[in-house]
């Protein structure tokens, strides 16, 4: 099982400290604006890329609206990762974004 947070709570946590953010959107979506410091791992690549993640860390998982991040969170939690799904995704995010890679 995994936890979820609303975007407002996520933004407060982001302002307070260093979060491990996992962005599961496609390449073009990520490049069109992402949260600074976010690790990019498209949803379809997660099953073959678990070695890129650290089970000792907690990841806040984001996508565009919250659907893909919920799927990613479920899969990652089933594989022993600590994850928090960010509901609303980037469509609800009001903070600064970085463009490009």
C-alpha positions in Angstrom: 0.0 0.0 0.0 1.1 3.6 -0.5 0.1 7.0 0.8 -1.2 9.9 -1.2 -1.1 13.7 -0.7 -3.0 16.5 -2.2 -0.9 19.0 -4.2 -1.3 21.8 -1.6 0.3 19.5 1.0 3.0 18.4 -1.4 3.9 22.0 -2.1 4.2 22.7 1.6 6.5 19.7 2.1 8.6 20.8 -0.9 9.1 24.3 0.6 10.2 22.7 3.9 12.8 20.3 2.7 14.5 18.0 0.4 12.1 15.5 -1.2 12.9 12.7 -3.6 10.6 13.4 -6.5 10.0 10.8 -9.2 8.3 12.2 -12.4 6.8 9.4 -14.4 5.6 11.4 -17.4 6.9 10.9 -20.9 10.1 12.6 -22.2 8.3 15.5 -23.9 6.1 16.2 -20.9 9.1 16.2 -18.6 11.0 18.5 -20.9 8.1 21.0 -21.1 8.3 21.7 -17.4 9.3 19.7 -14.3 10.0 20.3 -10.6 13.7 21.1 -10.0 15.6 18.1 -8.8 12.9 15.6 -10.0 14.2 12.2 -11.1 12.7 11.3 -14.5 11.5 7.7 -15.1 8.6 7.3 -17.5 5.9 5.0 -16.3 6.5 2.4 -19.0 10.2 2.1 -18.1 9.7 1.5 -14.3 9.5 -2.4 -14.4 12.9 -2.6 -16.2 14.5 0.3 -14.2 13.9 -0.5 -10.5 17.7 -0.6 -10.1 17.8 3.2 -10.7 15.8 3.7 -7.5 16.9 3.4 -3.8 14.6 1.4 -1.5 16.0 3.3 1.5 14.4 6.6 0.2 10.8 7.7 0.1 9.7 9.0 -3.3 6.9 11.5 -4.1 5.6 10.3 -7.4 4.2 12.9 -9.9 2.7 12.8 -13.4 0.3 15.1 -15.2 -2.9 14.6 -13.3 -2.3 11.8 -10.8 -3.4 8.7 -12.7 -0.1 7.4 -13.9 1.6 8.3 -10.6 -1.0 6.2 -8.8 -0.2 3.3 -11.1 3.5 3.8 -10.6 3.1 4.1 -6.8 1.1 0.9 -6.6 3.7 -1.0 -8.6 6.6 0.5 -6.7 5.0 -0.2 -3.3 4.4 -3.8 -4.4 8.1 -4.0 -5.1 9.2 -2.8 -1.7 9.6 1.0 -2.3 8.3 3.7 0.0 6.2 6.0 -2.2 3.7 8.8 -1.9 1.4 9.5 -4.8 1.0 13.3 -5.5 -2.7 13.7 -6.4 -3.5 16.4 -9.0 0.0 16.1 -10.6 1.7 18.8 -12.5 -1.6 20.2 -13.8 -2.2 21.3 -10.2 1.3 22.4 -9.4 1.7 26.1 -8.9 5.5 26.3 -8.2 8.4 27.0 -10.5 9.4 24.5 -13.2 12.6 23.8 -15.0 12.5 23.3 -18.8 14.5 20.8 -20.8 16.5 18.0 -19.2 
